[in-house]
């Protein structure tokens, strides 16, 4: 399909959403005068804003950040929330948590600590083609559990380029394809393991707090819940690549020599790297041990970010280019919209119309996980969480699914996007190397998506339900 045709379709979808919003605001079709069962006037307008934002997030006609700004502006403009309340939600702790994480990740890149860690890790796996490809996937997954997955992909990408050059691999080489897919899939899988791997987890916690102020999920609790998904999926990824992308080389000694040379050139750790390593360790330890009822994760993130400058580890000019300001702006709009949907009970009414209150709680979370893993292939995973979680909380209240279970059931599968280059930053970064086509990555990625859904459902039914008893959290 031509670009012009795609643009026309996207604009058509947005136009339909705008017409739907106008119809909801002007005619209030779901109001029931004299009863409390319908949607309020503010609720109709809120549903209209939600419809427009979903269309904009899905089509990406304008940047995601711009949609977030429009959401914040439309809420007071259409008298859904007071202006002060809507703007205050932009200062939600999730925004500042991710700001601190972005700054810490940027410091690791600019100081060279991340490159040191990556080179040392890959050098341990460089004995054979399969070992090296496995090392790329495992290293990317391990790093993505403790820093944003897009930063991990951007950090390892140049090293993979050097390996490909050292091995003199041509465009379309099977082994080059395997290395770049190992990077993308490893970063994606590791990114769901903790709250640090991507923007969706802090956003989900903020939506949880907006809908259920007395509920939260701790750093360790999240990691314990997600770890089986990470471990099983990384094994599946390695096996899948080994069987479906056969090696077209037998000798990786040129890459081994290159990695050894790069490791030797690193020399001993500098004082800046040592200070950053200690700060990073203490930050993660604080996140894992803090009482969330006494101190917010964002407070720890901001203290650590501030210490980067107190300890003279980095300067502001070297960091600001690495901060994804667009994601932070999108956060503000998504959080404000989620708060408005919860406050007006609009989605709660919608949920009562489309789902049987007697539906099985497990089938409800399976349905939400399935929708999340499908939707995230077409739009940003943070946008998928922003769209689905408010609906999920309303369904959960009807069917007896706890907010914690619904949060994990939507957010973790929303991070497992393997099909398209646009699905996630690691996919896009690896695809940019030009060693495989969209058709090839779809052919290789759809079995991974199916496996991911099966693994998530299995983990939900056994690990989350029977062992962790998340539905009682």
C-alpha positions as CSV (number, residue, x, y, z in Angstrom):
1,X,0.0,0.0,0.0
2,X,1.3,3.5,-0.9
3,X,2.3,5.9,1.8
4,X,-0.4,8.4,0.6
5,X,-3.1,5.7,0.9
6,X,-1.9,4.8,4.4
7,X,-2.0,8.5,5.4
8,X,-5.5,8.8,4.1
9,X,-6.7,5.8,6.1
10,X,-5.1,7.1,9.2
11,X,-6.7,10.5,8.8
12,X,-10.0,8.9,8.1
13,X,-9.8,6.9,11.4
14,X,-8.9,10.1,13.3
15,X,-11.8,11.9,11.6
16,X,-14.2,9.2,12.7
17,X,-13.0,9.4,16.2
18,X,-13.5,13.2,16.3
19,X,-17.1,12.7,14.9
20,X,-17.7,10.0,17.6
21,X,-16.4,12.4,20.3
22,X,-18.7,15.2,19.0
23,X,-21.7,12.8,19.0
24,X,-20.9,11.7,22.6
25,X,-20.5,15.3,23.8
26,X,-23.5,16.8,22.1
27,X,-26.1,14.1,22.3
28,X,-25.1,12.2,25.4
29,X,-26.6,8.9,24.0
30,X,-25.8,6.9,27.2
31,X,-27.4,9.2,29.7
32,X,-30.4,7.9,31.5
33,X,-32.4,10.8,33.1
34,X,-33.7,10.1,36.5
35,X,-31.4,7.2,37.2
36,X,-27.8,6.7,38.3
37,X,-27.1,3.9,35.8
38,X,-26.1,6.1,32.8
39,X,-23.0,8.1,31.9
40,X,-22.8,11.7,33.2
41,X,-22.3,14.7,31.0
42,X,-18.6,14.8,32.0
43,X,-18.4,11.1,31.4
44,X,-19.6,11.4,27.8
45,X,-17.1,14.1,27.1
46,X,-14.4,12.0,28.7
47,X,-15.3,9.0,26.5
48,X,-15.0,11.3,23.5
49,X,-11.5,12.5,24.5
50,X,-10.5,8.9,25.1
51,X,-11.8,7.9,21.6
52,X,-9.7,10.7,20.0
53,X,-6.6,9.8,21.9
54,X,-6.9,6.1,21.1
55,X,-7.2,7.0,17.4
56,X,-4.2,9.3,17.6
57,X,-2.1,6.8,19.5
58,X,-3.0,4.0,17.1
59,X,-2.4,5.9,13.9
60,X,0.5,8.1,15.1
61,X,-0.7,10.9,12.9
62,X,0.9,13.2,15.4
63,X,3.7,12.3,17.8
64,X,2.6,10.4,21.0
65,X,3.9,13.3,23.1
66,X,1.6,15.7,21.3
67,X,-1.4,13.5,21.9
68,X,-0.5,13.5,25.6
69,X,-0.4,17.3,25.6
70,X,-3.8,17.4,23.8
71,X,-5.3,15.1,26.4
72,X,-4.2,17.3,29.2
73,X,-5.6,20.4,27.4
74,X,-8.9,18.9,26.4
75,X,-9.8,17.7,30.0
76,X,-10.2,21.2,31.4
77,X,-11.3,22.7,28.1
78,X,-14.3,20.4,28.0
79,X,-14.9,20.7,31.8
80,X,-14.1,17.0,32.6
81,X,-11.4,18.0,35.2
82,X,-10.5,21.4,36.7
83,X,-7.4,22.8,35.0
84,X,-5.4,22.8,38.2
85,X,-6.1,19.1,38.7
86,X,-5.4,18.1,35.1
87,X,-2.1,19.9,35.1
88,X,-1.1,18.6,38.5
89,X,-1.4,15.1,37.2
90,X,1.5,15.8,34.8
91,X,3.6,15.9,37.9
92,X,2.8,12.3,38.8
93,X,5.6,10.4,40.4
94,X,5.8,8.0,37.4
95,X,7.0,10.9,35.2
96,X,9.8,11.7,37.6
97,X,10.7,8.0,38.2
98,X,11.3,7.5,34.5
99,X,13.2,10.9,34.3
100,X,15.6,9.6,37.0
101,X,15.9,6.2,35.2
102,X,16.6,7.9,31.8
103,X,19.3,10.1,33.4
104,X,21.0,7.1,35.1
105,X,20.9,5.1,31.9
106,X,22.3,8.1,30.0
107,X,25.2,8.4,32.5
108,X,26.1,4.7,31.9
109,X,26.3,5.4,28.2
110,X,28.2,8.6,28.3
111,X,30.8,7.4,30.9
112,X,31.4,4.2,28.9
113,X,30.4,1.9,31.8
114,X,27.6,0.3,29.8
115,X,30.1,-0.4,26.9
116,X,32.5,-2.0,29.4
117,X,29.8,-4.2,30.8
118,X,28.6,-5.2,27.3
119,X,32.1,-6.0,26.0
120,X,33.0,-8.1,29.0
121,X,29.7,-10.0,28.8
122,X,30.0,-10.7,25.1
123,X,33.7,-11.7,25.4
124,X,32.6,-14.6,27.6
125,X,30.3,-16.0,24.9
126,X,32.6,-15.7,21.8
127,X,33.7,-19.3,21.4
128,X,31.3,-20.3,18.6
129,X,28.7,-18.7,16.3
130,X,25.8,-20.1,18.5
131,X,27.5,-19.1,21.7
132,X,28.0,-15.6,20.5
133,X,24.4,-15.1,19.3
134,X,23.2,-16.6,22.6
135,X,25.5,-14.1,24.5
136,X,24.0,-11.2,22.6
137,X,20.4,-12.2,23.6
138,X,21.3,-13.0,27.2
139,X,23.4,-9.9,27.7
140,X,20.6,-7.7,26.2
141,X,18.0,-9.3,28.4
142,X,20.1,-8.9,31.5
143,X,20.9,-5.3,30.9
144,X,17.2,-4.4,29.9
145,X,16.1,-5.6,33.3
146,X,18.0,-2.7,34.9
147,X,17.9,0.1,32.2
148,X,15.4,1.1,29.5
149,X,15.3,-1.4,26.7
150,X,15.8,1.2,24.0
151,X,19.0,2.4,25.7
152,X,20.2,-1.2,25.8
153,X,19.5,-1.7,22.1
154,X,21.2,1.6,21.2
155,X,24.2,0.7,23.4
156,X,24.8,-2.8,22.0
157,X,24.0,-2.0,18.3
158,X,27.4,-0.4,17.5
159,X,29.2,-3.5,19.0
160,X,27.1,-5.8,16.8
161,X,28.0,-3.7,13.8
162,X,31.7,-4.1,14.6
163,X,31.2,-7.9,15.0
164,X,29.5,-8.1,11.6
165,X,32.3,-6.0,10.0
166,X,35.0,-8.2,11.7
167,X,33.3,-11.3,10.2
168,X,32.9,-9.6,6.8
169,X,29.2,-10.5,6.7
170,X,27.3,-9.3,3.7
171,X,23.8,-7.8,3.7
172,X,21.3,-10.5,4.2
173,X,23.7,-12.9,5.9
174,X,21.9,-15.4,8.1
175,X,24.3,-14.9,10.9
176,X,24.1,-11.1,10.8
177,X,20.3,-11.5,10.8
178,X,20.6,-13.8,13.9
179,X,22.8,-11.3,15.8
180,X,20.5,-8.4,15.3
181,X,17.3,-10.4,16.1
182,X,19.1,-11.7,19.2
183,X,19.7,-8.1,20.2
184,X,16.1,-7.0,19.6
185,X,14.4,-10.0,21.1
186,X,16.8,-10.1,24.1
187,X,16.2,-6.4,25.0
188,X,12.4,-6.8,24.5
189,X,12.2,-9.9,26.8
190,X,14.4,-8.5,29.5
191,X,12.5,-5.2,29.4
192,X,9.4,-6.8,31.0
193,X,11.4,-8.2,33.9
194,X,11.4,-5.1,36.1
195,X,10.0,-1.6,36.3
196,X,13.2,-0.2,34.7
197,X,13.0,-1.9,31.3
198,X,10.4,0.4,29.7
199,X,8.1,3.3,30.2
200,X,5.0,1.1,30.4
201,X,5.6,-0.2,34.0
202,X,5.8,3.2,35.8
203,X,2.8,4.3,33.7
204,X,0.8,1.3,34.7
205,X,1.6,1.9,38.4
206,X,0.4,5.5,38.1
207,X,-2.8,4.4,36.5
208,X,-3.2,1.8,39.3
209,X,-2.7,4.5,41.9
210,X,-5.2,6.8,40.1
211,X,-7.9,4.1,40.0
212,X,-7.0,2.4,43.4
213,X,-5.1,4.8,45.6
214,X,-4.6,2.2,48.3
215,X,-3.0,-0.3,45.9
216,X,0.6,-0.6,44.6
217,X,3.1,-3.2,43.4
218,X,6.6,-3.2,44.9
219,X,9.8,-3.4,42.8
220,X,10.7,-6.9,44.0
221,X,7.1,-8.1,43.8
222,X,7.0,-7.0,40.1
223,X,10.3,-8.7,39.4
224,X,9.4,-11.9,41.1
225,X,6.1,-12.0,39.1
226,X,7.8,-11.3,35.7
227,X,11.0,-13.3,36.1
228,X,9.5,-16.7,34.9
229,X,8.3,-15.0,31.7
230,X,11.8,-13.6,31.1
231,X,13.6,-16.9,31.7
232,X,11.2,-19.0,29.6
233,X,11.0,-16.5,26.7
234,X,14.8,-16.1,26.5
235,X,15.2,-19.9,26.2
236,X,12.5,-19.9,23.5
237,X,14.2,-17.0,21.6
238,X,17.6,-18.8,21.6
239,X,16.0,-22.1,20.4
240,X,13.8,-20.3,17.8
241,X,16.8,-18.4,16.3
242,X,19.0,-21.5,16.3
243,X,16.4,-23.6,14.4
244,X,14.9,-21.0,12.1
245,X,18.0,-19.0,11.2
246,X,20.8,-21.5,10.5
247,X,24.4,-20.2,10.8
248,X,26.1,-19.5,7.5
249,X,29.6,-19.2,9.1
250,X,31.6,-21.6,11.3
251,X,34.4,-19.4,12.6
252,X,34.0,-16.4,14.8
253,X,37.7,-16.0,15.6
254,X,37.9,-12.5,13.9
255,X,35.1,-11.3,16.1
256,X,36.8,-12.9,19.1
257,X,40.0,-11.1,18.3
258,X,38.1,-7.8,17.9
259,X,36.3,-8.2,21.2
260,X,39.5,-9.1,23.0
261,X,41.2,-6.1,21.6
262,X,38.3,-3.8,22.6
263,X,38.4,-5.2,26.1
264,X,42.1,-4.7,26.4
265,X,41.7,-1.1,25.2
266,X,39.3,-0.4,28.0
267,X,42.0,-0.5,30.6
268,X,41.1,-0.3,34.3
269,X,37.8,1.3,35.5
270,X,38.1,5.1,35.8
271,X,37.1,6.8,39.1
272,X,34.0,8.1,37.3
273,X,32.9,4.6,36.3
274,X,33.5,3.3,39.8
275,X,31.4,6.0,41.4
276,X,28.6,5.4,38.9
277,X,28.8,1.6,39.5
278,X,28.4,2.1,43.3
279,X,25.6,4.7,42.8
280,X,23.8,2.3,40.4
281,X,24.1,-0.6,42.9
282,X,22.9,1.5,45.8
283,X,19.9,2.8,43.8
284,X,18.7,-0.6,42.7
285,X,19.2,-1.9,46.3
286,X,17.1,1.0,47.6
287,X,14.4,0.3,45.1
288,X,14.3,-3.3,46.1
289,X,14.2,-2.7,49.9
290,X,12.2,0.5,50.3
291,X,8.7,0.6,51.8
292,X,6.5,2.1,49.1
293,X,4.1,3.4,51.8
294,X,6.9,5.5,53.2
295,X,9.1,6.5,50.3
296,X,8.2,6.6,46.6
297,X,10.4,4.9,43.9
298,X,10.5,8.3,42.2
299,X,12.1,9.9,45.2
300,X,15.0,7.4,45.1
301,X,15.3,7.9,41.3
302,X,15.6,11.6,41.6
303,X,18.0,11.5,44.5
304,X,20.2,9.2,42.5
305,X,19.9,11.5,39.4
306,X,21.0,14.4,41.5
307,X,23.9,12.5,42.9
308,X,25.3,12.1,39.3
309,X,26.1,15.8,39.5
310,X,27.1,16.0,43.1
311,X,29.6,13.3,42.6
312,X,30.8,14.9,39.3
313,X,30.1,11.8,37.3
314,X,28.5,13.7,34.3
315,X,27.4,17.2,33.2
316,X,23.9,18.2,32.1
317,X,24.9,18.9,28.5
318,X,26.1,15.4,28.0
319,X,22.9,13.8,29.4
320,X,20.0,15.8,28.1
321,X,20.1,14.4,24.5
322,X,19.5,10.9,25.9
323,X,16.3,11.7,27.8
324,X,13.2,10.7,26.0
325,X,11.2,13.8,26.7
326,X,8.4,12.7,24.4
327,X,7.7,9.7,26.5
328,X,7.5,11.8,29.6
329,X,5.0,14.2,27.9
330,X,2.9,11.2,26.8
331,X,2.9,10.0,30.4
332,X,1.3,13.2,31.7
333,X,-1.6,13.0,29.2
334,X,-2.2,9.3,29.7
335,X,-2.2,9.6,33.5
336,X,-4.5,12.6,33.4
337,X,-6.9,10.8,31.0
338,X,-6.8,7.6,33.2
339,X,-7.7,9.7,36.3
340,X,-10.6,11.3,34.4
341,X,-12.0,8.0,33.2
342,X,-11.8,6.6,36.7
343,X,-13.4,9.7,38.3
344,X,-16.3,10.0,35.8
345,X,-16.9,6.2,36.0
346,X,-17.4,6.3,32.2
347,X,-15.5,3.1,31.4
348,X,-17.0,1.3,34.4
349,X,-20.4,1.9,32.7
350,X,-19.0,0.7,29.4
351,X,-17.6,-2.5,31.0
352,X,-21.1,-3.3,32.5
353,X,-22.6,-3.2,29.0
354,X,-20.1,-5.5,27.2
355,X,-19.1,-8.1,29.8
356,X,-21.1,-10.5,31.8
357,X,-20.5,-9.8,35.6
358,X,-20.4,-13.6,36.1
359,X,-17.6,-14.1,33.7
360,X,-14.6,-16.2,34.9
361,X,-11.9,-13.9,36.4
362,X,-9.2,-15.9,34.8
363,X,-10.8,-15.7,31.4
364,X,-11.1,-11.9,31.8
365,X,-7.3,-11.6,32.4
366,X,-6.5,-14.0,29.5
367,X,-8.7,-11.8,27.3
368,X,-6.9,-8.6,28.4
369,X,-3.5,-10.2,28.0
370,X,-4.4,-11.3,24.5
371,X,-5.7,-7.9,23.4
372,X,-2.5,-6.3,24.9
373,X,-0.1,-8.5,23.0
374,X,-2.0,-7.9,19.8
375,X,-2.4,-4.2,20.2
376,X,1.2,-3.6,21.1
377,X,2.3,-4.8,17.6
378,X,0.6,-1.8,16.1
379,X,1.1,1.0,18.6
380,X,3.5,2.0,21.3
381,X,3.4,-0.4,24.3
382,X,3.0,2.6,26.6
383,X,0.0,3.7,24.5
384,X,-1.4,0.2,24.7
385,X,-1.2,0.3,28.5
386,X,-2.8,3.7,28.6
387,X,-5.7,2.5,26.4
388,X,-6.3,-0.9,28.1
389,X,-5.6,-0.5,31.8
390,X,-8.5,1.9,32.5
391,X,-10.8,-0.6,30.8
392,X,-9.2,-3.5,32.6
393,X,-9.8,-1.9,36.0
394,X,-13.4,-1.5,35.3
395,X,-13.7,-5.1,34.1
396,X,-11.8,-6.2,37.2
397,X,-14.2,-4.5,39.6
398,X,-17.1,-6.3,37.9
399,X,-15.6,-9.8,37.7
400,X,-13.4,-10.0,40.8
401,X,-10.0,-9.5,39.3
402,X,-7.6,-7.7,41.6
403,X,-6.1,-4.4,40.4
404,X,-2.6,-5.9,40.8
405,X,-3.4,-9.0,38.7
406,X,-5.0,-6.7,36.0
407,X,-1.9,-4.4,36.0
408,X,0.5,-7.3,35.4
409,X,-1.8,-9.1,33.0
410,X,-1.9,-6.1,30.7
411,X,1.5,-4.5,31.2
412,X,3.8,-7.5,30.8
413,X,2.3,-8.8,27.5
414,X,2.2,-5.2,26.2
415,X,6.0,-5.3,26.3
416,X,6.4,-8.4,24.2
417,X,6.3,-7.1,20.7
418,X,8.2,-9.2,18.2
419,X,6.5,-8.7,14.8
420,X,7.1,-5.3,13.3
421,X,10.0,-2.8,13.3
422,X,7.5,-0.2,14.6
423,X,6.4,-2.4,17.5
424,X,9.2,-1.3,19.8
425,X,12.5,0.6,19.8
426,X,14.7,-2.5,20.0
427,X,12.9,-3.9,16.9
428,X,13.4,-0.6,15.0
429,X,17.0,-0.2,16.0
430,X,18.0,-3.7,14.9
431,X,15.9,-3.5,11.7
432,X,17.8,-0.3,10.7
433,X,21.0,-2.3,10.1
434,X,19.3,-3.6,6.9
435,X,20.0,-7.3,7.2
436,X,16.4,-8.5,7.0
437,X,13.1,-7.3,5.5
438,X,9.8,-6.6,7.2
439,X,8.5,-9.8,5.6
440,X,11.3,-11.9,7.1
441,X,10.9,-10.4,10.6
442,X,7.1,-11.1,10.5
443,X,7.7,-14.7,9.5
444,X,10.2,-15.1,12.3
445,X,8.3,-13.0,14.9
446,X,4.8,-14.4,14.8
447,X,5.8,-17.7,16.4
448,X,7.5,-15.7,19.1
449,X,4.3,-13.7,19.7
450,X,2.2,-16.9,19.9
451,X,4.8,-18.4,22.3
452,X,4.8,-15.2,24.4
453,X,1.0,-15.3,24.8
454,X,1.1,-19.0,25.8
455,X,3.9,-18.4,28.3
456,X,2.1,-15.4,29.9
457,X,-1.2,-17.3,30.2
458,X,0.7,-20.3,31.7
459,X,2.6,-18.1,34.2
460,X,-0.7,-16.3,35.1
461,X,-2.5,-19.6,35.8
462,X,0.3,-21.3,37.7
463,X,2.9,-18.8,39.1
464,X,0.7,-15.7,39.7
465,X,-2.6,-17.5,40.7
466,X,-1.5,-20.6,42.6
467,X,2.0,-19.6,44.0
468,X,2.1,-15.8,44.4
469,X,-1.7,-15.5,44.8
470,X,-1.6,-12.1,43.2
471,X,-5.4,-11.8,43.1
472,X,-5.3,-11.3,46.8
473,X,-2.7,-8.5,46.7
